[in-house]
């Protein structure tokens, strides 16, 4: 069984320059005992997936407020499949309508979190999903 701490990549994709939420999430995940890698602003899906591979993460969390979620998440999922990253959780949050969340979930994106979600709920979800994948 793998007992290493959960490793999470927190990413801001595209031209969205609002990173306060991503930094709060990154800090709260670290405080919950996870190892967190924060990409900084203006990442491409390719940069996110390549960093996730290099850092051997268990999960990728994408913060997106720009409205590009229907482009960004499918691209990241496609790149993850291409690189055989089936054991890595893709999750995220931001301003994403519920109907879009449902469509993205169908594509393989994990739970997506709306503003106002507690950081504890996010950390608990990531921990549980990673544990599930590790035990599979």
Residue, then its C-alpha position, 0 to 999 in steps of 0.5 A: x500500500x502506498x502511504x506517501x502523502x497525496x500530491x496535488x497540482x493546483x493549476x490556473x489555465x489560460x488568461x484567467x488572472x484571478x488566483x486568490x482562490x487557487x492560492x487559498x485552496x493550495x494552502x488549505x490542501x497543504x495544511x491538510x497534509x498534502x504535498x502541493x505544487x502550484x503552477x502559477x498563472x497562464x498555464x496551457x493544458x499541455x503545461x499542466x499535464x506535463x508538470x503533473x507527469x514530472x511531479x508524479x501527482x495523484x491529483x490535478x486541481x484546476x481553478x477556472x473563472x474565465x468561462x473556458x471550462x468546456x475547452x480546458x477540461x476536455x483538453x486536459x482529459x484528452x492529454x491525460x488519456x494520451x499519456x496514460x494517466x488513468x490513475x490521476x484524479x482531475x478535479x477543479x472549481x470556479x464559475x461553472x454552471x451545474x449543467x456544464x459540471x454534469x457534462x464534464x463529469x461524464x467526460x471523466x472529470x471528477x467533482x467540480x466545486x462552486x464558489x463557497x465550497x469549504x476547503x475541508x470538503x475539497x480536501x476530504x474529496x481529494x483524499x478519498x478519491x486518491x485513496x480509492x485509486x491507490x487501492x484499485 
